[in-house]
Amino acid sequence: MKHYVKAISAVGIAMAATLSSQPTLAQAFKSAPAGDWAKVVAEAKKEGRVALYSAAVPATLNRLKADFEKLNPGITVEITRITGIQLVSKMDQERDTGADGADVAITPETSWVTDRAKANQLKLPVGPAAAAWPVKYIQSGGSPMLAIEPMIIVYNTNLVKTPVNDYADLMRPEFKGKLATPDLVATIFTAWYDWLEQTRGPKLLPGLAAQGPKFYASAVQSTQQVVAGELAGVTLTVPSITGPLVAQGAPIRVVVPKPAVGTPYYGVIATWSKRPNAAQVFMDYVMSPAGQTTWAVLGEIASPLPNIAKSLDISTTAAADPSKFPPDANAAYKAKWDKIFK
């Protein structure tokens, strides 16, 4: 058990978005002429480093760093992992004060990305990968949606022998009293329960409540309990938590619902970057098939690009959007949820 806990102890489910269907449509990016791009790469090597702020999990960031530096010798990636609004608040402070900080960011903060794009405070990607980026996955004309991490079901294969395919299967007797589900402690969970109602019908939540589920504030903790056999399954976790566990042989099976919903990760190039060329080179890498393949290698994300090995299916995975549940709407839904579950 300690072997598995160590693998996930540093991983959280810090999702700062809520649920919607698709990002704002925009015009396609354009790639710079080959000669101009060669100059960008040469200047990036003179700059020598690129500062990345990201809410992605450390294992993902370390993979991207190692592969980028292998492909781009002379440019070092300096990673600062920050989650939630702390990341974008720090970037805003750096912009306002002129302080040296992030050149690029990978963040799920949809509203912030939209606001900065509309204010022309984000640089457009201009590398070779830019023109190939699907228009459907460009937010407000200024930021590529780099990936979606789906919210998934996981169950213990030692305790559950009949395969689970979707949420309705969690109503079976073997899950009675042995099912984990999120407590309503964050807007992301409010929106996820609402999405369940919208996509699976009004009987699902009462059905879950009748199973006597145990409530958790963190998917790390609930997934850990499933691995240990204390629980049979969990209604919501994420691939960045389960991927390392599956690789180590944990007795769990991952189920990606169809349709699914997940956390989007947007790529941001700051107009106030102190290393603008290195920022462009790094963003081009993450948008390239090489970068997307490195990110998706454990089946952690759905890539907007086609034919990425181990990528999940983005065509059946909706992106998250924080606009649906402002405080009043969130409070109203919690009152409804409490009547069902508590």
N, C-alpha and C positions, 0 to 999 in steps of 0.2 A: 504493500500500500504506500509506504514512504517513497518508493521509487516513482510512483505515479504522481504523488503530491508534489514532489520536487519539480517535475516537468511542468506543472501548471501553476505553481505558487505565485509566479510573477505575472501571470496573465489575468487581466480583468475583463469585465464586459462593459467597459466604459463607453457606452453608445450615447451620443448626444443628440441623435436625430429621432424623428418620429416618422410615420409611414405615409406614403403616397404612391402614385403610380409611376410616373416617369419624370426626369428632369426637364427643365425648360429647353425647348429646341432652339438652335442657334445656327449661324452660318458656319461652314467648315473652316478649319484652320488652313493656313497656307505654309508650305515649306520654302525656306530661303533657297536661292540658286546655289548650286554646288560650290561655286567659288566663294560665295559669301559665307556659307556654312563652314568651309575649311578655315576661314579666318576666325570664326567664332570658336572653333575647336582649338586653334593655336593660342588664342587669347585666354581661353579657359585653362590651358596648361600653364600659362604664365600666372594666372590667379592662384592655381595650385590646390584649391580646396573649395568645397561647397558645403554650406551649413544647412542641414535638413532638420526641420521640426516635424514630428509626426505623432499621431495617435495610434498608429499600427503597432502590433505586438513586437517585442524585441527580436524574436526569431526571424520574423519577416524582414525587419529592417536590416538585420545583420546579413541575411542572404543577399538583399539588394546591394548593400554596401560592398560586400566581397566581390560580387559579380561585376558591378560597375567599375570598381578599381582595377579588376583584372582586364576589362575591356578598354579602360581609359587610364593607362599608367601615367602617373604624374598629377592626377587629381584625386585628392582624398575626400571622402564623405565624412563629415562630422555630424553625428546623430544626437539630437536632443529629443527624448521622448516626453511628450506632454499630452494629456488627454483633456477632452471637454473644452469648455470656453477658456480655460487657462492658456491654451495654445494661441488662440486668435487674439486674446487680450494682450498677450506678450508681443505679438506681431504688431498690433495697433500701437502699442507704446513705443516700439522701435521705430515705426514709421513717423510718429509724432515728434520723437526726440532726435532722430537721426542716428540712433545708436546702431552699432554693428551687431547683427543678429542673424535671423533666418534669411537665406537666399530663396529657399523653396520650402514648401510644406505639403504634407499629405494629411488631409483632415476630413472628418465627416460633417463639419459645421456648415450645412447647406445655406442657411440664411446669411452667414458672414460671407461666404464665397459669392453669393448672389449680389450682396450689397457692394462688395469691393469690385466685382466685375462691372457693375453698373456705374460705379464711380471712376472707372478707368484706372484702377489702382493695381491691376494685375497685368503682367506682360503675357502676350500670346505666345505659345510655343511656335518655334519656327524651324525646328530640326527636320530631318528626313521623315520621321514618323508622324509629323503633324498632319500632313495632307491626307494620310490614310485613316485618321481617327474618325470613327462614325459620328456623324452630326447629331444623332440621337443622344449621344453621351457627351455633349458639350453643355456646360451650365452657364446660362446667361451670356454666351458669346466669349467668355474669358477663361474658363477652366475646364480641363478634361475630367470627366468622371473616370478614374483609373480602374476601379474595381467595385464590386458589391460583395460584401460578406454576408451570406444568407444566415437567417436564424433557423436552426435545425432541431430535430428531435434526436435523442440518443436513448438507447435502452441497453440493459445488461443481458448479454446473450446466455449467461449461465442461468438466469432466472426466467427469461422469456424465450420460448422455443419457436413459437409461431411468429413469422416475420411481421413487423409493423411497417405500414406503408404511408399512413397519414394520421392525422389527429384523431379521427374516429376510432382507430384501433386502440387508442389509449383508454377507451371505455371498457375494455375487456376485464374480466374478474382478476387476472393476475396482477393488475395495476392498482387494485383497490387498497388504499392506505399506503401504497409504496410508490407514489408518483410525486415528483417535484414540479412546481410551477412558480413563476415569478410573483413575488409580492408586489403590490402596486406602490412602489417607492420611487418610481421615475417615469417621466413622460413617455420614454421609449416603450415601457411595458404597458402603459395605458393604450398607446396606439396599436401595439401588437394585439392586445385583447380585442380591440375594436376591429382590427383587420381580420381576426379569426371569425368574428360575428359576420362581417361583410362577405367573407369568402366561403365559410363553412356553414352558415346558417345560424338562427337564433337558439337552437337546441344544444349547441356544442358547449357553451360555457356552463349551463346548468348540469350538463352531463359530466364535465370536469369536476364541478363542485361536488357532485354525488360520489365521486371517487375518494373523497376525503384527502385531497392533496396536501403536501407539506409545502410551506411557502418559503422562498429564499430571495434575498436581495441580490445575490451574486450567482451567476452561472458557473463560476469557478467552484464554489462550494457545492452546489447541487450536482454538478458533473462528477465531482470527487466522490460524492455519496453513491452515485450510480456505479462508478468504477469499483468501489469497495463492496458493492452488493448490499448496501444498507437500503438502497432504493432500486426499484426495477427500471425506472425511466424518468426522463425530464422532458418537459414540453418545449423548453427553449434553452438552447446553448448555441455556441458558434464554432465554426471549423478551426479557428486559431487556437481554441482550447482543446478540442478533441483530436486534431491532427497529430500532435506529438504522442498522444496516448495510444491512438491506433497504431502508430509506427512502432511503439514499444510493446505491442501485443496485449493491450488492455482488453478485457472481455466485454467490449461494447460494439454496437452497430450504429452507424450514423445514417439518419434518414433526412434527405433534403425534400421537403414537401413540394408538391406541384399543384398550384402555384406556391411560390415562396416569397418572402419579403426579407430585405436585409439592409445593412448599413452601407451607404455609399462612401467611397474615399475619393476626394477630389484632389487634383494636383494644382498647386498654386506657385506661380513665379512672382515674387514681390517686385513691384516697380522700384522700391527703395533698396533693393539688393546691393550689397557692396561688391559682389562677384557675379555680375549679370551674365557673363559668358559661361561660367561653370554651371550656373543655374539652368541655362538653356540646355547644356549638354546632359546634365542629370535628368531633366524632365524628358528629354528626347529618349533617353535610355529606358525610363520607366514606361513610356508609351510604346516602345518598340516590342516586337515579338520576343526578343531576348529577355527584356525586363519583365514582361507579362508572364513568360514561362517560368522565370525564377520565382516570381511572386506566387504563382498558382501550383507550385511543384507538390505541395501536400494536399491539394484539393481544397484550399482554404477560401478561394474567391471565385466569383464568376467574372470573367474578363469580357470587356466590350469587343475585343478583337476575335475574329474567327480562328479556329484551328490551333488554339493554345492547349498544349498537353496538360492534362489534369484539371483544366478549368471546368467549373460547374456551368450549368446552362443559364445564361443570362436572359434568354428569351422568356423564361418562366419565373424570373426573379424581379420583383418590383424594387425600386430604390426608395430610400427614406427621405422624408421632407418634414421639417419641424413646424410647418405652418398650421397643421390641423388642430393642435391641442394647446392653445394659449391657456393661461391659468384658470379662467372661468370654465372653459370647456373641460379642462382636466379635472377640476373639482366636481363638476357635474357627473362625469363618467365614473369617478371614484365612488360617489354615492350609490350609483347604479351597481357597480362592481361589488361593493360591500354587501349589498342586499343579496347578491347571488352567492358569494363565497363566504361571507362572515356574519 
